[in-house]
Amino acid sequence: MEIIRFAEIRPEPWRNGGGVTRELASHPKAASSQDGAWDWRVSIADVAKAGDFSTFPGMERVLTVIDGELLLLTVDGEEHPLEKYRPFRFSGEADSASTLPTGDIRDLNVIARAGAFKGYTSIVELSKKRAHPVFEGQLAVLLEGKASVVPGAAAEEEPSDPAASADSAASTTPEVPVELERYDAVVGSDARSPEILGRGFLAVISIDRVEHAHS
């Protein structure tokens, strides 16, 4: 089970000085979170002043305000008021700029190469009674609240040796929950998919490979 600790990520200042970015994950892994040498990237940015956004030719973006009240995003001349926890999709090639009518904000960015990958962001309310699984190709970020994560149950297989199966069952002990801090990210898996329990809100990011039909 892999957990990306937000507190351990080095912030990278923007070229225009308007904020900093912390990269949670990218593929393939780039030397710098801002060099664009990846097919997709998930990051969290602190926006401290109004200004132009960097362009990402050939990419599609999904931006979600995760702290603060409002970001006014102008994309190709059209203004879009982005409220907290409302994902917004737009072209990475577009001329875009922001203003901060209510002060500094923090946002979650999912950027994917158009035609190769498709990124999605969903905001989920956590429950203490029903665990939220995180599957392969997903990343779950704790946005607020208190939560913990455990590996899910292993897939059941037909036992070839009943005695060995009984020994294995007897030796199995419950997993100890691992506490999550704010903005920590849990990497999904189809083998023992991590399960998150708690109170608060979670951003679930899915990165899907685009399948091209063959004629």
Secondary structure, DSSP 4 states (H G I P E B T S, - for coil): --EE-GGGSPPEE-TTSSEEEEEEEEESPPSSTTS--SSEEEEEEEE-S-EEPPP-TTEEEEEEEEESSEEEEEETTEEEEEEBT--EEEETTS-EEEE-TTS-EEEEEEEEETTTEEEEEEEEE--SSS-EE--TTEEEEEEEEEEEEE--PPPP---S-HHHHHHHHHH--PPPPEEE-TT-EEE--SSS--EEEEEEEEEEEEEEEPPPPP-
